[in-house]
Amino acid sequence: MTVASSSPPSRLSPRDVEGTASKPKPGRKRERDGGGRGDGALAALFIAPAMLGFLVFLLWPTLRGIYLSFTRYNLLTPPEWVGLDNYTRMVNDPIFWDSMKVTVEYVFINIGLQTVSALAIAVLLQRLTQSAVLRGIVLTPYLMSNVVAGIVWLWMLDTQLGIGNEIIAGLGFDRIPFLADETWAIPTIALINVWRHVGYTALLLFAGLQAIPGDMYEAAKVDGASEWRMFWRITMPLLRPVLAVVLIMTVIGSFQVFDTVAVTTNGGPANATNVLQFYIYGSAFGRFQFGYASAMSVALLVVLSAITILQYRLTRAGQTDLG
Amino acid sequence: MTAVTATTTKVRPAPRRKLSLGKVVAWTVMGAMVLITLLPFYWILRTALSSNTALAAHPGDLLPVDLTTGGFERALGLQSTKEAIAEGGSGGGLKFWRYLVNSVIVSTLITVFQILFSAMAAYAFARLRWRGRDKVFGLFLAGLMVPTIFTLLPNFVLIKELGLVDTLLGISLPTMFMTPFAVFFMRQFFMNVPREVEEAALLDGAGKIRIFFRVMLPMASSPVLTLGVLTYITSWNDYFWPLMVSYSDSSRVLTVALAIFRAQTPQTGYDWSGLMAATLIAALPMLVLFGFFARRIVSTISFTGIK
């Protein structure tokens, strides 16, 4: 504690991060310039296109998706109300639970690896060098689509010809069928997506690190603290609120894994990578069960909402912690 | 706040010169990460310039083996079916130029309109006075919480009802008007523009519409650029939605075409050389775009943490 208290934190402003969180801040400016007479007509004009998009492509589909989940619908004939049928079916569908399990497994591996490596990159970028070139390099995989990333790694990890397995074989080990093996497939897909996203996450964390006053580290250094100690006593506690937000955002993102699976394993081998989104897609477009697919989307929405609520709690806890 | 002001690379405090063991380890880790980051890019190029037969014989060579542009020719559909099959391709025709143009149209439509409309709405939320403003903004923000997957199926049904399946407009439409994030991001910026700027323009007799287009929007060029490039990259890379909507060449974008190219496995195994060439064609425009604006984008993300 000596380190942290030797220079009281000048209240790390989480404004940057708060800006990224989806937290409405009601009424902050209401007195100053909301309401009352003013630019009503002009505002309506300015807001009309965005409002149209919001209503037609966001609000209406959300309500409609919930409605469709109570119907049997194959796109050709009108939806037929079936009550909770889709939901009872879902609860009794072992493939659904399997795909939920696979998805959660993916999320854990993906997030674990991604958070640790992103944190490492962010801290190294902050403490070692502030190089913009390095930051740019770290971001390059983010420019690739998941499809491109999937295909490239499919090739690099190919059992017979992939450079990855060439190295493994060169070192005298057995070749690993990364994407064709039931135990390896999900961790491999998780790794591929870590490769693509870690730079972006690292930059978000780097932004959080920038808010920590540099003189805190200087003061700690004078006190003889090691880099390792500074990491645990300064960086981690002060980064916690940012980390919480970034973590939850990436969890929500990784629950929606689809592209990489579609390109590399197509759900196989033996449903080992049949993640929830893939199963939903298959139900809708492979078997034309739009009602059932919608019910599973609602289940996913519920899971993600629970995570979002958790996000609020975590961030709030983080803020009081800093107080 | 030394760290914050240090936007450029020239931050090397003099007293920290000694090379400790920890520093060597740290730089090694950093080096390894850069290598893992960049190796796949090199491997794409190396494979794309190799021939399939040579690849099978020399899988581990670091340089292109049996240098050829055959992969690119196959990807761009310049080879005859016979030639393509002889070189390990599937012979299935793909019109990458067409898909490239489709991708450009879709990404441009989405980026231009989404940013314009989102900025207009953001201005109304940040700077205009009207009844119910905060409530409407709260509603928009709540939209951030709806996961994209959830709206995809109903949106597909809607696009089908509108008769826009398999059109470029159908692919673009859902994100063309706004995203909650874009509105939110631009509003943050407009809120921070000093009131005096607007008041000065008002005194000069400019109307608010004029102020928005002539004063506020130009002032916002930097956030607009960052948001624009990120939106462009996101829509360029999108796969799930275009996959749902497009069925034929007329609306096929690069990501979807690439996945199809990959699925057309020839008898002899994958056409890796052609696949990597196609991958490069699909990815190159974004790399070039990023190359132009990298510094600005990287700093914007680094210092504001936009998501």
Interface residues (C-beta under 8 A of the other chain):
Chain A: D16 V17 G19 T20 S22 K23 P24 P26 G27 K29 R30 D33 G34 G35 G36 R37 G38 D39 G40 L42 A43 A44 F46 I47 P49 A50 M51 L52 G53 F54 V56 F57 L58 L59 W60 P61 T62 R64 G65 L68 L75 S117 A120 I121 L124 Q126 R127 L128 T129 Q130 S131 A132 V133 L134 R135 G136 I137 V138 L139 T140 P141 Y142 L143 M144 S145 N146 V147 V148 A149 I151 V152 W153 L154 W155 M156 D158 Q160 L161 G162 I163 E166 I167 G170 W195 G199 Y200 L203 L204 F206 A207 G208 L209 Q210 A211 I212 P213 G214 D215 E227 V242 V246 M249 I252 F255 Q256 F258 D259 A262 V263 Q277 I280 Y281 A284 F285 F290 A293 S294 S297 V298 L300 L301 L304 S305 T308
Chain B: M1 T2 A3 V4 A6 T7 T8 T9 V11 G22 K23 A26 W27 V29 M30 M33 V34 I36 T37 L38 P40 F41 W43 I44 T47 L55 A56 P59 G60 F113 F117 S118 M120 A121 Y123 A124 F125 R127 L128 R129 W130 R131 G132 R133 D134 V136 F137 G138 L139 F140 L141 A142 G143 L144 M145 V146 P147 T148 I149 F150 T151 L153 P154 N155 F156 V157 L158 K160 L173 P174 T175 M176 F177 M178 P180 V183 F184 Q188 K208 I209 F212 I233 W236 N237 D238 Y239 F240 L243 M244 T255 L258 A259 R262 Y270 W272 L275 M276 T279 A282 A283 M286 L287 F290 A294 R295 I297 V298 S299 I301 S302 F303 T304 G305 I306 K307
